[in-house]
Amino acid sequence: MIGLTGGVEPHFGQNVWRSSGGLHYGTLARIKQPHLGKNAMDEIYDQGAQELDENKRKALYDEWQRIVADHCR
């Protein structure tokens, strides 16, 4: 069993979710469509961390989650 910590902002979990993260489980490596590869997903994730508007930030993280859900089965 493993316990991961984080916070209310998804970017606090970047060590797990970014392709370069030290605790990354390989989720992004299983993406089937090359144009939605690791770099593109990391860029969306980073945009979310830099966005100050909460609604826009949520939309970016929502987009990131949709890509993961759709392409990492």
N, C-alpha and C positions, 0 to 999 in steps of 0.2 A: 504494500500500500504506500502511496506517495501523497503527500499533502502539498499543495501549491498555494501561495498567498497572492494577494493582489489588492485591488482597491476598486472604487467605483468607476474609474477610468480604465478602459480596456488596455491602454498603452502601458499601464503598470505591469501587464503580463507579457511584455514584449520578449522576455527571455524564453518563453514557451512558444509564442506565436510567430515571431519573425523567423525567416529561414536561416538566419545566422545565430539565432538564440542558443545559448548553452544547454537549455532544457528542451529544445525543439524535438518533437516526437516524429518528425518526418511527414507530417500531414501535408505540407505544401509540396513535397516531392511526388505525391501521388496525383497531382493535378493532370488531367488527361489532355487539356488544351494548351499548347505551348504559348499562345498569345496571352494566357492568363498565368504565366509562370511566376516563379518566386519573386523576381524583381518587381513586377507589376503589383503583386499583392503587398509586398513590403512598402512600396510607394504609397498605396492607399492607406496602409496602417500609419505611416509617418505623416501623411497629410492630416489624418485624424488627430494626431498628437499636436500638430501645429495650429489647428483651427480653433479660434477663440469662441466662435459662435456655437453654442451648445447644440442647436438644431442641425447645423451643417456638419458638426463633428459626429453627431449620432448617425446622420445619413451616410457618412463615409464608413463608419464602423458597420452599419447595417449592410452596405454594399460588400464590404470585406467578408462578412459572415455568410452572405448569399453565395459568393463565389466558393467559399470553403464547402458549404453545404451541397452545392450543385456539382462540384467537380472533384470531391475527395471521397467518393463512395467506394 
